[in-house]
Amino acid sequence: MNFRTDLALEVRENLEGSKIDGVECTSFESAGAEITRLRVTDRRGEEALGKPRGEYITVQSQSFARSSRISDELIDAVAQELSRLLPSEGTVLAAGLGNTNITPDALGPKFIGGVFVTRHLKRELLGLGRLRPVAAIAPGVLGQTGVETGELLLGAVNVIKPCAVIVVDALAARKLGRLGSTVQISDSGIIPGSGVGNSRAEISRKTLGVPVISVGVPTVVDAHTLARDVSGNNTNEPAEDAKMMVTPKEIDLLIERCSGLLSLAVNRALQPELSIKDLIELTS
């Protein structure tokens, strides 16, 4: 493989035309978006895609920066796909990974600001009905805390004992058109910082002991990957001055819109009895 991407769909697209054993894929349209469910079922699929076995769901729409408002239908479509991978009951820990000082990497911390946190509340609140317990954490990055993100999350998991962890982080894509327009959801965990080229230790069921559902939106493209994709030049090693990341000029708006989309989708998935309007009022 001679390009860099965190999207399983883009890896599969690069192998289009060849038979991929151990990989199942279905696509359909919903809420004006194209939804693809890709499943890596065995070692053959892992070797072909370079991804651990599990399910990788992508929801592709137009750029979230192009419209003044993200539709309720799109929020519900993302929430429904997320719900498929989550246990139906139990406390859930939401974790927003990333560095607030680097705008393309601020998706996770911004997302946490919109999560409806309920673990500290009574089961019945102001007539809202039964609320699923939800906790949230933005662990920062190693350079800020001196502690690996995975270590902080493991400590939180040991205390809270959630049934699952939802981790949100920025991703890298191969194509500019997928920046801020694609959501990837996976049950195979995540490697923090991969979107901005600073990969840390894996966060997964293997490391935390509970299911880990990763959710991300591409916010950057590797400059060398972009150059090869546009020019068709498949030089293996980039020059030193090409080792950089490309991000859209409207990245501030994209981070704001994408984090809002993800927080509302997660809230809908975890509190399905509440409407999007209710959730917006409760988290404003």
Secondary structure, DSSP 8 states (H G I E B T S, - for coil): --S--S-HHHHHHHTTTS--TTEEEEEEEETTEEEEEEEE-SHHHHHHHTS-SEEEEEEE-S-TTSSSS--HHHHHHHHHHHHHHS-SSS-EEEEE-S-TTSGGG-HHHHHHTT----TTS-SB-TT--B---EEEE----HHHHSS-HHHHHHHHHHHH--SEEEEEEEEEESSGGGTTTEEEEESS-B-TTGGGT-----BSHHHHSS-EEEEEEEEEEEHHHHHHHHH----SS--GGG--EE--TTHHHHHHHHHHHHHHHHHHHH-TTS-HHHHHHHH-
